[in-house]
């Protein structure tokens, strides 16, 4: 008989390092499949024609608004700051008051500070109004306040709508 060598197959044994590399590769492949699936679903759900029709809109900065903490840093020597909450029912008339005033030829610049802005909310305290201070730790306003600023200091403050209307020389019919 011929000497035949029999091959003995050894079981496929992998080392721990090989197992970790194999598991890592499987995890990467699964993550790539999931991310690819999410991408494809989002592309199918978005309407390409809607995005083609939209034209980019140029951004704009409203230079007539200010934050209360920055209101003394305006470039003008003398100006007004009208402070009110844009969510207030009367905010439209307050905004109209500022717009009507600014249309006058000899009008001082008028800036608006919105109490609805998170950075301005800490200055709202209708029970303890203190609008004649430049110390912003103590500065507090009510529902509406008009400040006349001169040379980076508060010259006068008005906290009643009647006084504000008189200062800005505009009469509105109250409903």
C-alpha positions as CSV (number, residue, x, y, z in Angstrom):
1,X,0.0,0.0,0.0
2,X,1.0,3.3,-0.7
3,X,1.7,5.7,2.0
4,X,-0.9,8.2,1.7
5,X,-0.8,11.1,3.8
6,X,-4.1,12.1,5.2
7,X,-4.8,15.6,5.6
8,X,-6.3,16.5,8.9
9,X,-8.4,19.6,8.8
10,X,-8.0,21.6,11.9
11,X,-11.0,23.6,13.0
12,X,-10.9,27.2,12.0
13,X,-9.7,28.8,15.1
14,X,-9.3,32.6,15.3
15,X,-7.4,34.4,18.0
16,X,-9.0,37.0,20.2
17,X,-7.4,39.8,18.2
18,X,-8.8,38.5,15.0
19,X,-12.3,38.2,16.5
20,X,-12.1,41.8,17.7
21,X,-11.1,43.1,14.2
22,X,-13.8,41.0,12.6
23,X,-16.5,42.4,15.0
24,X,-15.2,45.9,14.5
25,X,-15.5,45.6,10.7
26,X,-19.0,44.2,11.0
27,X,-20.1,47.1,13.2
28,X,-18.6,49.6,10.7
29,X,-20.5,48.0,7.9
30,X,-23.8,47.9,9.8
31,X,-23.4,51.6,10.7
32,X,-22.6,52.6,7.1
33,X,-25.7,50.6,5.9
34,X,-27.9,52.4,8.5
35,X,-26.5,55.9,7.7
36,X,-27.0,55.2,4.0
37,X,-30.5,54.1,4.6
38,X,-31.4,57.2,6.5
39,X,-29.8,59.3,3.8
40,X,-31.8,57.6,1.0
41,X,-35.1,57.8,3.0
42,X,-34.5,61.6,3.6
43,X,-33.7,62.2,-0.1
44,X,-36.9,60.4,-1.1
45,X,-39.1,62.3,1.4
46,X,-37.8,65.7,0.4
47,X,-39.2,67.3,-2.7
48,X,-36.4,68.3,-5.1
49,X,-38.6,70.6,-7.1
50,X,-39.4,72.7,-4.0
51,X,-35.8,73.3,-3.3
52,X,-35.0,74.3,-6.9
53,X,-37.7,76.9,-7.0
54,X,-36.5,78.6,-3.8
55,X,-34.1,81.5,-4.4
56,X,-31.7,82.5,-1.7
57,X,-32.9,85.4,0.4
58,X,-30.4,88.1,1.4
59,X,-30.2,88.6,5.1
60,X,-30.8,92.0,6.6
61,X,-29.8,93.7,9.8
62,X,-32.2,96.0,11.5
63,X,-30.1,98.8,12.8
64,X,-33.0,100.3,14.6
65,X,-33.1,97.6,17.3
66,X,-30.9,97.3,20.3
67,X,-30.4,95.3,23.4
68,X,-30.9,97.1,26.7
69,X,-27.4,96.3,27.8
70,X,-26.0,97.9,24.6
71,X,-28.3,100.9,24.3
72,X,-25.8,103.4,25.6
73,X,-23.2,102.4,23.0
74,X,-24.9,103.8,19.9
75,X,-22.9,106.0,17.6
76,X,-25.3,109.0,17.8
77,X,-24.8,111.7,20.4
78,X,-28.5,112.0,21.1
79,X,-31.3,109.5,20.5
80,X,-34.4,107.8,21.9
81,X,-34.7,104.1,23.0
82,X,-38.3,102.8,23.1
83,X,-38.5,99.7,25.2
84,X,-41.6,97.4,25.1
85,X,-42.6,93.8,24.7
86,X,-43.4,92.8,21.1
87,X,-45.9,90.2,22.4
88,X,-47.9,92.9,24.1
89,X,-51.3,93.6,22.6
90,X,-50.4,97.3,22.3
91,X,-47.0,96.6,20.6
92,X,-48.4,97.4,17.1
93,X,-49.3,100.9,18.3
94,X,-45.9,101.3,20.0
95,X,-44.2,100.3,16.8
96,X,-46.4,102.7,14.9
97,X,-45.5,105.4,17.3
98,X,-41.8,104.9,16.7
99,X,-42.2,104.7,12.9
100,X,-44.3,107.8,12.8
101,X,-41.8,109.8,14.9
102,X,-38.9,108.6,12.8
103,X,-40.5,109.9,9.6
104,X,-40.1,113.5,10.8
105,X,-37.2,115.4,9.2
106,X,-35.8,116.7,12.5
107,X,-36.4,113.5,14.5
108,X,-33.7,112.1,16.6
109,X,-32.8,108.5,15.8
110,X,-35.1,106.1,17.7
111,X,-34.0,102.6,18.6
112,X,-36.3,99.8,19.8
113,X,-35.5,97.3,22.5
114,X,-37.8,94.2,22.7
115,X,-38.6,92.9,26.2
116,X,-39.5,89.6,24.6
117,X,-35.8,89.1,23.7
118,X,-34.2,86.7,26.3
119,X,-31.3,89.1,26.8
120,X,-33.7,91.9,27.8
121,X,-36.1,90.0,30.0
122,X,-34.0,90.5,33.1
123,X,-34.6,94.2,33.0
124,X,-38.4,93.9,33.2
125,X,-39.8,94.5,36.6
126,X,-43.0,96.6,36.6
127,X,-43.2,96.7,40.4
128,X,-39.7,98.3,40.8
129,X,-39.1,100.6,37.8
130,X,-35.7,102.3,37.8
131,X,-35.0,103.6,34.4
132,X,-32.8,106.6,35.3
133,X,-29.7,104.7,36.1
134,X,-26.8,103.6,34.0
135,X,-26.0,100.8,36.4
136,X,-27.6,97.9,34.5
137,X,-27.7,95.7,37.6
138,X,-30.3,98.1,39.0
139,X,-31.9,99.1,35.7
140,X,-35.6,98.0,35.6
141,X,-38.5,99.0,33.3
142,X,-42.2,98.3,33.1
143,X,-44.4,97.5,30.1
144,X,-43.3,100.5,28.1
145,X,-40.5,103.0,28.6
146,X,-39.0,105.7,26.4
147,X,-35.4,106.8,27.2
148,X,-33.8,109.9,25.9
149,X,-30.1,109.3,25.7
150,X,-27.5,112.1,25.4
151,X,-23.8,111.6,25.4
152,X,-24.0,107.9,26.4
153,X,-26.1,108.8,29.5
154,X,-29.8,108.6,30.2
155,X,-31.1,112.1,30.1
156,X,-34.8,111.5,30.7
157,X,-37.1,108.5,31.0
158,X,-40.8,108.2,30.4
159,X,-42.9,105.3,31.6
160,X,-46.4,106.3,30.8
161,X,-47.8,106.1,27.3
162,X,-49.4,109.5,27.5
163,X,-46.0,111.1,28.3
164,X,-44.3,109.1,25.5
165,X,-46.9,110.2,23.0
166,X,-46.4,113.8,24.0
167,X,-42.6,113.6,23.7
168,X,-42.8,112.0,20.3
169,X,-45.6,114.5,19.3
170,X,-47.9,111.9,18.0
171,X,-51.6,111.5,18.9
172,X,-53.3,108.1,18.5
173,X,-56.9,107.4,19.1
174,X,-57.3,104.9,21.8
175,X,-59.8,102.2,21.1
